[in-house]
C-alpha cells in the first residue's frame, strides 16, 4: 500500500460541471501517479539529505473551513487587495479585494472557471515530485491572479494561506494552490504568505506565467508552526524580456522544502531568485532549485543564505541549465551559510550545466562561522560578546530583508529575525 493511504485527505467534489471536468483530468493523472509512489527515502538522489521519517509518524486529516485571528499579519499597504485561505478553504470574512484596479482579477479558483484548464500546465504531474501530485490530486481551492496587458498595479497584493492544526500526532493536511498570470507589459508585487498553528502538513503548489515584458516581484514568506511540515513547489515560465524577482523566506516549520523551477523560455528573460532560511533546534530546511535557460540573452542572479543554529540542518541543491543555442546567458549562483553551533550542519551543492560556448556563468558556496576579528572590533566598541554575535548574525540576513519594498512586511520580518537572533536594533 502506498504511503499516501495514510493521508486521509478527502478529495473535493467541486460544483459546476465544466470546472469539475477540467480539474478532474488533472486530478486523475496525479492520483494515478500517487498510487504507484511512496514517500521518498534517503536512497533517492533528490532526497538524500532529507529524512522524511518524522512525516511518517503522523496521521493527517482534512481541514475544515474556519476563521482565525490574523491581526498580526495584516499589511496596511495591501488594504483592499487581500485574499485569505484557512485550512485550504477560502475565507470571505478575512478577505477584502475591493481596491483592485479595473481588469485585475484576484479571486478564489472556485470562482474562476477560466483558470481550470491552466492548472498543471506549468507544474505538470509528470515532472514534479510526489507532494505536488498530492496537491494536484486533492486540493480544495486556491488563489487566482490575473493582470491584463500593460496594467501596473501600484498596491501590493497579499495572499495568505493559514492553517489551524492540531496539538497532537493527529495533524491536519492543507493543500494551498496559486495561479499567477501577467499579460504583456503588466507589472505587480505579490506577497504570498504561509503561516499556521499546531501540527499539520502543507503542500503548496504555485504556478507563475509571465508573458513578454511582464514584471513580477514575488515574496514567498513561510512562517509556519515549528511543528509543521511544509513541502512546496513553484513552477514559473518567463517569455520574451519578462522579469521575475522572487524571494523565498523560510522562518518556520520543523521540516520544510522549497522546490522552485523556472523556465527561461524566451530571449531576454530576467530572473532574480533569492532565499533566506533561519533555522534553530532540530529544524530542517531543504531548497532544490532548477533554472532552465533555453534562449539567448537570459539573465539569472541567485543568492541563497542560511543561518543555522542548534542541531538544525540546511540543504541547498541549485541547478542552472544552459541549453544549446542559449548564447550570451549571464547566470550567477551563490550559496552562503552561517553556522552558529558545532552541531549545526549545511549541505550545499550549486550546479551549472552549460551547453553553449558564449556565456558568463559562475557559482560558489561559502560555509563559515562569525568572523573573530569582527567580533573583537564590536567588543572593542563596548558591546558584550553576546550582543556582538547577535548583531553580526542579524547583519548576515539584513541585506535580503532590506530589499523587500513593502515597509510593513519588511518590519515584520526584521522583527522575526531579531527575535530569533536576540538582536536589539532600532528599526
Order of alpha helices (4+ residues) and beta strands (2+ residues): beta-alpha-alpha-beta-beta-beta-beta-alpha-beta-beta-beta-beta-beta-beta-beta-beta-beta-beta-beta-beta-beta-beta-beta-beta-beta-beta-alpha-alpha-alpha
